Amino acid sequence: MSNTQTGGAFSPAYRAYALGLLVVVYVFNFIDRSILGILVEPIRADLGVSDTLMGFLGGFAFALFYTVLGIPIARAADKGSRLNVLTICLALWSAATAVCGLAANFVQLLFARIAVAVGEAGGSPPSHSMISDMFPPENRATALAIYALGIPIGTMIGNLGGGWINDAFDWRTAFMVVGLPGVALAILVRLTLREPPRGVSEGIQMATGEAPAVAEVFKYLWSLKSFKLMALGGGFHAFVGYGVGYWIPAMFNRSHGLSSTEMGTALFYLGFASIAGTFLGGYMGDRLARRDKRWYLWLPGITTLISLPFSAFVYLHGSPTVALIVLAVPYVLGAYYLAPTFSMTQSMVGLRMRSLAAAILLFILNIIGMGLGPQFTGILSDVLAATTDLGVDSLRWALVASLVFNLASAVLYLMAARTLRGDLERAAAMQ
């Protein structure tokens, strides 16, 4: 694939290749991250741990290192080579995923997952920054929506592969099989991907100089009311998304008796609904924003509100077949927020802030969502099981309770739209 440049910008063919390769990297990111969810029950039974500990493993323990280390890693990407940062981190998280299969106890598995988190911290920030330098602002949400397809595709493959491999072999083999190919992918990325000139998508001649300090970027972003509300809204949305994604296989196993293979297959097909929602969130955002930029935030708020009754129906309905069919609706609508949130963050900052801005956004989304979502649901499930007669159904009611955070998310997105246009104008003036 040619990587020739025309007029300082990459050719359309190379941009398509580069975006496609970054999507594949993000797919591997989410295969390695999400496979733990489909393996919760076999791991819990094998290692003899509680829902609270499993929630800690898939939630706060992972999110703490993923979010905190994402800041200095993104700072390194803004100062130097984004490509080198991405390549090293991809190799690290892939190898660490394979090592999870060697864990003999919970503590060893915990440390292996922490290593996965450290590597994955360097995945999205440099990728967001490079994509923003390859695609102009009016097409950026669509490009980042295509990139974000790595989330549902990776989750689909992780669920299907993890479920089938676990039932055919065991959970340890599943980690090894999905982890090792990522090391080879890291070599391909390093050999074929090129770093775009900073600012080329806006036609800006980027002056050389130091990237702003972390505190400076954070202070600037936090001074933007639309960013604060959008980031918190995204965090609450992710709170529900990570909690559901992590625990819903276990819920269908306990309340409906579905096996890992059955649930992995069902979630694989449901992944197509997430793909549709992820792409439509970016595409519709770009289309509607031609009339009014506030649609970038109105759209996530409206679709999240619509999804709420469908989600509650899924968790409480007695038929697993009906529940899984209806689950397609919140899977579509729940993915709309990703691309507009990513895109607006990139549009609100200067050229040498982009990796760090993405890391700060992901810090907020993931410390709230990944860090607290699975943990909250696990703790509440244990509390309900101990204090009520719900028994195995305690988990489904814990999932219902989490929906209050989606309601809060929708309100915050709609509030953020009020000041969006002024904050975007402020960002444009600093380029």
C-alpha positions, 0 to 999 in steps of 0.5 A: 500500500502506497504511503505517498503524500500530495501537497503535504497530506496523505493520499486518499488511498493511504488514509483509508489504509491507515484508518483501517489498520488503526481500526484493526488495532482497536479491535485487538484492544477490545478483544483483549479487554472484553474477553474477561466478561464472557469468562467471568463465570468460569474464572470465578468458579475456578479461582473461588472468588466473589462477584465483588472481587470479579468486579474489582478485576474487570473494573477499578483495578483495570481502570486505575492503571488504564486511566492514570498512565494514559496521561503521561503516555499521551503526553509522550505521544504529543511531544514525540512519535505517536506511532512508536507509542502505539506500537510499543503499547500494542505489543505490551497489552497483547503479550500481557493478555496471553500471560493471563492464561498462565495465572494460577490464582487471583493475584497473578491474574490481577497483575496480568490484567494490570499489565494489559491496562498499562499497554491499552492506555497507549492505544486510543490517544495517539490514534485519535490524534493521528486520525484528526490530522488525516481527516478534516473537522467536517468529516472527523466524527465519521472517521472517528466513528469508523475507528470506534467500530473497533469497540463492538467488533472487538467485543463481538470477537472476544465474546464469541471466541472466548465463549467457544474456546472456554467451552472447548478447552478452558478460560486459560487457553482463551486468553492465550489464543486472543493475545498472541496475534496482537504481537504480530500486528504490532510489527505490521503497524510499525512497518507500514503506518506513517505519522501524519503532519500535525495540523495538515487536515486543517491546512495549518502549518504546524510550528515546532515547539513544546506541547503544553503541560498536562496541567495546562491542557487539563485546566483549559479543557475544564474551563470549557463548560460543554467539555465538562458536562459532555465528559461527565455525561460520557462517564455516566454512559460508560458506567452503565455500558461497562457494567452491562457489558461485563455482567450480562453474560453472567446474568443470562447464565444465572437467570436463564441458564445460557452457556458460555457458547450460547451467550458468546454467540448471541452477543456476537450477533448483537454486536452488529447492532453496536456497529450500526449505532457506532457508525450512525452516531458519527455519520448522523452527527456530521450530517445534522451538525451542518445545520447546528453544531449542537446536534453533536451533543443533542444526538447522544442525549436523545438516543440515550433517553430512548434506550432506557425502557428497552434496557429495563425490559431486557433485564427483567423479562422472563424469556431469554430469546425475547430479551436478547432480541430486544437487547438489539435496541439499546445496543444500537442507541447506546453506541451513538455517544462515542464518535460525537464525544471523541470528535468534539474533544479533538475539535476543542483543543490545539494541535499539540493537545490532541493526544493528551485531550483524548487521554483526559477524556478517556480518563474521565470516561473510564475511571467512572465507567470502567472503574466503577460500573462493573464494581458497583454492579458486582457489589450491589449484586452481592448485597441484594443476594445477602439481604433479599430473597432474589437469589440468582436474580440479584444480578439482574436487579443490580443492572436495572438499578444502574440505569439511573446513571444513563438518565443522568448521562442524557441530561448532561449531554443536553445541558452541554449543548447549550455552550458548545458553539461558543467553546468551539469558537474559542478553540478555533481562535487558538489554532 
